[in-house]
Amino acid sequence: MRSDAQAAVLILVVVIALLFDYTNGFHDAANAIATSVSTRALTPRAALLMAAVMNLIGALLGVEVAKTVSEVITPPTGLHGLTVVAAGVLGAITWNLITWYFGLPSSSSHALIGGVVGAGLASASTVSWSTVIEKVAIPMVVSPVVGFCLAYLVMVAILWIFRRANPGRIARRFRIAQSLSAASMALGHGLQDAQKTMGIIVLALVTTGHSDGQSVPLWVIVACAGALSLGTYAGGWRIMRTLGRKVIELDPPKGFAAESTASMILYATAYIWHAPISTTHTITSCIMGVGATKRLSAVRWGVAGNIITAWVLTMPMAASVAAAVYFVVHFFGA
């Protein structure tokens, strides 16, 4: 009976993780396509379809980030461990839905890490603070700063190279280029974000003895890729308006500079550092960077301040919700 119960709870945890992956898709779909839609380089539906396809492909291109996520905590074995993992994911889903409702582009990645750490602390599980600091906290601070500075420099270079070109002709050409940069951004989003859910499912499999944590099963990769892709196609219109129109007024060159810079950072952190960075933080900071080339006042710092506040609150709030979920479930004997 206990074995049957454990199997049932394992399936439930996998379903919850895939639900998080789906919410991640519609929550973060705007990251890849907001700039392309706001500059009319792509129609909203075409942009969502492109993003969904590229998310699917990106999710199949690596598993190193997934391994990093699965090493954040060492939960107990069996049903107790599954409770910890489920509480962490539910905390992340709750914070995703709250920020989606208010149109704030917070980080699904940091919500997930915060939720897992919160549930781990509540259950007295072992938390790998070295992994949290080196692979999550430091990249969380560094990647937006690098994104802002690099995007600023890329935009300055574009302005200098095309300083004598016809503005109308340049806008048309950069709309085509921006379609490619949006696809590159969506590929990076799939590469980064689908792997985080893979890591959570692997963690659940390890607690029940179905995996040694050294590899990611093919069915996990395919399921996470599909869930993220479906969520992306469902769209994230609220957040798209915030990123595409409220932070700065974008044109095709600015959109291209922001997306191409953000995608390079996503690839580098996934393949070189194996760090689960936030696609939301990265593209938002890049948008601010290209906007600052016009003048600092071109960036709507009030909106940017609200976004940064959501960034700061994400990990502790997701951790708090996850801890509360753990205590409630544990109280009722799970």
LOMAR-222916 format. One record per residue (C-alpha): y, z, x; residue in three letters. Coordinates in nm, 4 decimals, padded with zeros to 6 digits, m for minus. Layout:
N
Y, Z, X, Ala
...
//
This chain:
334
00.0000, 00.0000, 00.0000, Met
00.2389, 00.0885, 00.2806, Arg
00.1626, m00.2419, 00.4528, Ser
00.2353, m00.4312, 00.1299, Asp
00.5608, m00.2404, 00.0817, Ala
00.6646, m00.3169, 00.4383, Gln
00.5940, m00.6869, 00.3914, Ala
00.7939, m00.6908, 00.0668, Ala
01.0906, m00.5167, 00.2299, Val
01.0727, m00.7530, 00.5278, Leu
01.0986, m01.0506, 00.2915, Ile
01.3909, m00.8807, 00.1159, Leu
01.5705, m00.8258, 00.4480, Val
01.5197, m01.1917, 00.5427, Val
01.6644, m01.2981, 00.2059, Val
01.9644, m01.0655, 00.2531, Ile
02.0214, m01.2059, 00.6039, Ala
02.0132, m01.5625, 00.4707, Leu
02.2547, m01.4573, 00.1954, Leu
02.4890, m01.3339, 00.4686, Phe
02.4444, m01.6688, 00.6437, Asp
02.5416, m01.8449, 00.3209, Tyr
02.8535, m01.6283, 00.2747, Thr
02.9346, m01.6915, 00.6399, Asn
02.9246, m02.0642, 00.5645, Gly
03.1695, m02.0608, 00.2739, Phe
03.3805, m01.7894, 00.4364, His
03.4142, m01.9748, 00.7672, Asp
03.4002, m02.3374, 00.6473, Ala
03.7795, m02.3393, 00.6653, Ala
03.7651, m02.2746, 01.0404, Asn
03.6428, m02.6242, 01.1118, Ala
03.8234, m02.8265, 00.8475, Ile
04.1492, m02.6535, 00.7466, Ala
04.3594, m02.8394, 01.0002, Thr
04.2001, m03.1779, 00.9194, Ser
04.2536, m03.1344, 00.5461, Val
04.6108, m03.0045, 00.5762, Ser
04.7112, m03.3043, 00.7915, Thr
04.5242, m03.5424, 00.5563, Arg
04.3013, m03.6649, 00.8377, Ala
04.0093, m03.6030, 00.6003, Leu
03.9760, m03.5440, 00.2273, Thr
03.8542, m03.1929, 00.1362, Pro
03.5131, m03.3069, 00.0114, Arg
03.4532, m03.5415, 00.3053, Ala
03.5574, m03.2656, 00.5437, Ala
03.3186, m03.0157, 00.3842, Leu
03.0290, m03.2622, 00.3960, Leu
03.1003, m03.3404, 00.7613, Met
03.1259, m02.9699, 00.8441, Ala
02.7978, m02.8931, 00.6647, Ala
02.6101, m03.1652, 00.8555, Val
02.7578, m03.0636, 01.1930, Met
02.6863, m02.6956, 01.1200, Asn
02.3226, m02.7895, 01.0585, Leu
02.2985, m02.9802, 01.3856, Ile
02.4819, m02.7124, 01.5836, Gly
02.2482, m02.4417, 01.4565, Ala
01.9525, m02.6236, 01.6133, Leu
02.1028, m02.6471, 01.9627, Leu
02.0389, m02.3022, 02.1089, Gly
01.9150, m01.9449, 02.0615, Val
02.0769, m01.7438, 02.3440, Glu
02.3423, m01.5914, 02.1150, Val
02.0651, m01.4910, 01.8727, Ala
01.8916, m01.2980, 02.1511, Lys
02.2162, m01.1154, 02.2308, Thr
02.2618, m01.0084, 01.8668, Val
01.9014, m00.8857, 01.8431, Ser
01.9648, m00.6567, 02.1415, Glu
02.2684, m00.4733, 01.9941, Val
02.0589, m00.1874, 01.8522, Ile
01.7006, m00.0649, 01.8790, Thr
01.6125, 00.0502, 01.5264, Pro
01.3071, 00.2590, 01.4306, Pro
00.9859, 00.0733, 01.3512, Thr
00.8506, m00.0022, 01.0049, Gly
01.0285, 00.0603, 00.6760, Leu
01.2916, 00.2847, 00.8287, His
01.3914, 00.0153, 01.0738, Gly
01.4105, m00.2455, 00.7984, Leu
01.6409, m00.0134, 00.6036, Thr
01.8741, 00.0049, 00.9038, Val
01.8842, m00.3740, 00.9454, Val
01.9384, m00.4331, 00.5716, Ala
02.2221, m00.1779, 00.5587, Ala
02.3942, m00.3499, 00.8520, Gly
02.3800, m00.6926, 00.6880, Val
02.4952, m00.5575, 00.3490, Leu
02.7965, m00.3990, 00.5188, Gly
02.8868, m00.7357, 00.6699, Ala
02.8427, m00.9210, 00.3388, Ile
03.0658, m00.6702, 00.1589, Thr
03.3486, m00.7091, 00.4099, Trp
03.3095, m01.0902, 00.4040, Asn
03.3528, m01.0948, 00.0264, Leu
03.6549, m00.8629, 00.0376, Ile
03.8394, m01.0728, 00.2961, Thr
03.7368, m01.3972, 00.1253, Trp
03.8820, m01.2699, m00.2036, Tyr
04.2178, m01.1994, m00.0383, Phe
04.2087, m01.5244, 00.1599, Gly
04.2059, m01.3541, 00.5006, Leu
04.0209, m01.5368, 00.7802, Pro
03.8444, m01.2332, 00.9251, Ser
03.5427, m01.2634, 01.1512, Ser
03.1957, m01.2829, 00.9967, Ser
03.0576, m01.2358, 01.3466, Ser
03.2319, m00.9061, 01.4054, His
03.1535, m00.7954, 01.0503, Ala
02.7859, m00.8469, 01.1285, Leu
02.8012, m00.6686, 01.4646, Ile
03.0064, m00.3861, 01.3113, Gly
02.7608, m00.3513, 01.0234, Gly
02.4592, m00.3363, 01.2527, Val
02.6261, m00.0814, 01.4839, Val
02.7382, 00.1302, 01.1847, Gly
02.3889, 00.1382, 01.0373, Ala
02.2474, 00.2109, 01.3826, Gly
02.4782, 00.5095, 01.4347, Leu
02.4095, 00.6431, 01.0849, Ala
02.0348, 00.6277, 01.1483, Ser
02.0596, 00.7718, 01.5016, Ala
01.9178, 00.4480, 01.6410, Ser
01.9808, 00.3492, 02.0016, Thr
02.2942, 00.1342, 02.0315, Val
02.3225, m00.0855, 02.3408, Ser
02.6868, m00.0116, 02.4162, Trp
02.6781, m00.2269, 02.7287, Ser
02.5878, m00.5284, 02.5134, Thr
02.8511, m00.4385, 02.2533, Val
03.1230, m00.4023, 02.5169, Ile
03.0318, m00.6926, 02.7467, Glu
02.9173, m00.9471, 02.4870, Lys
03.1267, m00.8503, 02.1830, Val
03.4305, m00.6298, 02.2515, Ala
03.5594, m00.8025, 02.5666, Ile
03.5103, m01.1590, 02.4323, Pro
03.6702, m01.0442, 02.1027, Met
03.9911, m00.9680, 02.2915, Val
03.9754, m01.2398, 02.5559, Val
03.8796, m01.5448, 02.3432, Ser
04.1901, m01.5404, 02.1160, Pro
04.4203, m01.4934, 02.4171, Val
04.2525, m01.7801, 02.6025, Val
04.2617, m01.9901, 02.2849, Gly
04.6349, m01.9311, 02.2341, Phe
04.7223, m02.0125, 02.5970, Cys
04.4935, m02.3154, 02.6336, Leu
04.5996, m02.4666, 02.3011, Ala
04.9641, m02.4196, 02.4011, Tyr
04.9031, m02.6024, 02.7303, Leu
04.7023, m02.8816, 02.5655, Val
04.9781, m02.9350, 02.3100, Met
05.2450, m02.9384, 02.5820, Val
05.0418, m03.2015, 02.7673, Ala
05.0104, m03.4148, 02.4521, Ile
05.3851, m03.3905, 02.3850, Leu
05.4637, m03.4953, 02.7425, Trp
05.2111, m03.7822, 02.7579, Ile
05.3257, m03.9305, 02.4268, Phe
05.6944, m03.8405, 02.4559, Arg
05.8064, m04.2062, 02.4322, Arg
05.5482, m04.3238, 02.1775, Ala
05.6230, m04.4206, 01.8186, Asn
05.5701, m04.1046, 01.6026, Pro
05.4164, m04.2928, 01.3091, Gly
05.1665, m04.4781, 01.5270, Arg
05.0741, m04.1596, 01.7138, Ile
05.0155, m03.9732, 01.3857, Ala
04.7755, m04.2445, 01.2655, Arg
04.5800, m04.2420, 01.5913, Arg
04.5586, m03.8668, 01.6034, Phe
04.4235, m03.8583, 01.2462, Arg
04.1234, m04.0536, 01.3778, Ile
04.0956, m03.8284, 01.6831, Ala
04.1200, m03.5242, 01.4610, Gln
03.8167, m03.6325, 01.2622, Ser
03.6204, m03.6135, 01.5887, Leu
03.7719, m03.2792, 01.6918, Ser
03.6915, m03.1335, 01.3481, Ala
03.3301, m03.2467, 01.3868, Ala
03.3210, m03.0870, 01.7322, Ser
03.4601, m02.7639, 01.5889, Met
03.2004, m02.7633, 01.3093, Ala
02.9234, m02.8194, 01.5655, Leu
03.0480, m02.5176, 01.7629, Gly
03.0605, m02.3099, 01.4456, His
02.6966, m02.3916, 01.3716, Gly
02.5989, m02.3213, 01.7317, Leu
02.7634, m01.9777, 01.7225, Gln
02.7334, m01.8429, 01.3680, Asp
02.3840, m01.9497, 01.2603, Ala
02.2437, m01.7861, 01.5729, Gln
02.3871, m01.4482, 01.4730, Lys
02.1775, m01.4437, 01.1575, Thr
01.8767, m01.5609, 01.3573, Met
01.9248, m01.2538, 01.5758, Gly
01.9250, m01.0228, 01.2729, Ile
01.6021, m01.1736, 01.1362, Ile
01.4392, m01.1454, 01.4796, Val
01.5474, m00.7787, 01.4866, Leu
01.3738, m00.7253, 01.1509, Ala
01.0609, m00.9003, 01.2774, Leu
01.0569, m00.6812, 01.5890, Val
01.0733, m00.3600, 01.3817, Thr
00.7598, m00.4661, 01.1914, Thr
00.5687, m00.5941, 01.4940, Gly
00.5894, m00.9610, 01.3944, His
00.7869, m01.0599, 01.7055, Ser
00.8375, m00.9430, 02.0623, Asp
01.2047, m01.0408, 02.0504, Gly
01.1713, m01.2869, 02.3392, Gln
01.1855, m01.6000, 02.1240, Ser
01.3137, m01.7189, 01.7866, Val
01.0504, m01.8678, 01.5498, Pro
01.1155, m02.2238, 01.4360, Leu
01.1154, m02.1247, 01.0677, Trp
01.3952, m01.8750, 01.1370, Val
01.6055, m02.1421, 01.3102, Ile
01.5578, m02.3934, 01.0278, Val
01.6207, m02.1359, 00.7504, Ala
01.9420, m02.0076, 00.9100, Cys
02.0680, m02.3592, 00.9809, Ala
02.0068, m02.4589, 00.6190, Gly
02.1683, m02.1483, 00.4683, Ala
02.4824, m02.1844, 00.6818, Leu
02.5067, m02.5532, 00.6024, Ser
02.4736, m02.4959, 00.2258, Leu
02.7352, m02.2212, 00.2378, Gly
02.9732, m02.4462, 00.4273, Thr
02.9393, m02.7212, 00.1678, Tyr
03.0191, m02.4670, m00.1039, Ala
03.3623, m02.4469, 00.0566, Gly
03.6198, m02.1856, 00.1447, Gly
03.9362, m02.3003, m00.0286, Trp
04.1243, m01.9685, m00.0210, Arg
04.0966, m01.9293, 00.3552, Ile
04.1579, m02.3014, 00.4091, Met
04.5042, m02.2649, 00.2546, Arg
04.5844, m01.9711, 00.4856, Thr
04.4784, m02.1459, 00.8071, Leu
04.5945, m02.4950, 00.7169, Gly
04.9334, m02.4246, 00.5623, Arg
05.0499, m02.0665, 00.5849, Lys
05.0309, m01.9972, 00.9601, Val
05.2248, m02.3062, 01.0764, Ile
05.3064, m02.6533, 00.9459, Glu
05.0447, m02.8754, 01.1078, Leu
05.0518, m03.2443, 01.1985, Asp
04.7619, m03.4506, 01.3405, Pro
04.8435, m03.3962, 01.7122, Pro
04.8683, m03.0197, 01.6594, Lys
04.5464, m03.0178, 01.4572, Gly
04.3644, m03.2153, 01.7285, Phe
04.4891, m02.9826, 02.0044, Ala
04.3846, m02.6700, 01.8136, Ala
04.0382, m02.7962, 01.7158, Glu
03.9458, m02.9484, 02.0514, Ser
04.0525, m02.6335, 02.2381, Thr
03.8657, m02.4027, 01.9979, Ala
03.5458, m02.6084, 02.0184, Ser
03.5482, m02.5970, 02.4008, Met
03.5733, m02.2185, 02.3916, Ile
03.2860, m02.1946, 02.1406, Leu
03.0588, m02.4099, 02.3584, Tyr
03.1439, m02.2227, 02.6787, Ala
03.0817, m01.8768, 02.5323, Thr
02.7538, m01.9847, 02.3675, Ala
02.6003, m02.1628, 02.6647, Tyr
02.7505, m01.9794, 02.9634, Ile
02.8084, m01.6190, 02.8481, Trp
02.5711, m01.6072, 02.5456, His
02.8453, m01.4126, 02.3678, Ala
02.8726, m01.4089, 01.9842, Pro
03.2473, m01.4723, 01.9610, Ile
03.4396, m01.5259, 01.6409, Ser
03.5063, m01.8858, 01.5380, Thr
03.7767, m01.7475, 01.3068, Thr
03.9643, m01.5667, 01.5837, His
03.9330, m01.8660, 01.8128, Thr
04.0674, m02.1377, 01.5824, Ile
04.3407, m01.9140, 01.4394, Thr
04.4723, m01.8246, 01.7845, Ser
04.4605, m02.1933, 01.8825, Cys
04.6634, m02.2849, 01.5735, Ile
04.9206, m02.0216, 01.6705, Met
04.9256, m02.1580, 02.0268, Gly
05.0041, m02.5157, 01.9247, Val
05.2644, m02.3904, 01.6781, Gly
05.4420, m02.1938, 01.9489, Ala
05.5145, m02.5170, 02.1419, Thr
05.7695, m02.6096, 01.8776, Lys
05.9339, m02.2697, 01.8802, Arg
05.8028, m01.9162, 01.8373, Leu
05.9642, m01.8937, 01.4939, Ser
05.7517, m02.1918, 01.3793, Ala
05.4588, m01.9518, 01.3583, Val
05.4770, m01.7419, 01.0424, Arg
05.4229, m01.4133, 01.2160, Trp
05.4039, m01.2169, 00.8894, Gly
05.0930, m01.4101, 00.7860, Val
04.9649, m01.3921, 01.1437, Ala
05.0139, m01.0146, 01.1355, Gly
04.8026, m00.9845, 00.8196, Asn
04.5282, m01.1875, 00.9875, Ile
04.5383, m00.9719, 01.3013, Ile
04.5202, m00.6580, 01.0856, Thr
04.2035, m00.7963, 00.9248, Ala
04.0661, m00.8645, 01.2727, Trp
04.1256, m00.5064, 01.3848, Val
03.9764, m00.3571, 01.0675, Leu
03.6683, m00.5808, 01.0496, Thr
03.4271, m00.3979, 01.2791, Met
03.5089, m00.0386, 01.1716, Pro
03.5197, m00.1275, 00.8000, Met
03.1909, m00.3202, 00.8099, Ala
03.0395, m00.0324, 01.0092, Ala
03.1598, 00.2217, 00.7509, Ser
03.0199, 00.0231, 00.4577, Val
02.6884, m00.0252, 00.6401, Ala
02.6645, 00.3481, 00.7176, Ala
02.7342, 00.4304, 00.3513, Ala
02.4670, 00.1838, 00.2353, Val
02.2182, 00.3352, 00.4800, Tyr
02.2858, 00.6902, 00.3600, Phe
02.2540, 00.5893, m00.0088, Val
01.9259, 00.4041, 00.0448, Val
01.7891, 00.6736, 00.2739, His
01.8860, 00.9409, 00.0202, Phe
01.6637, 00.7776, m00.2398, Phe
01.3697, 00.7852, m00.0017, Gly
01.3631, 00.4335, 00.1433, Ala
//
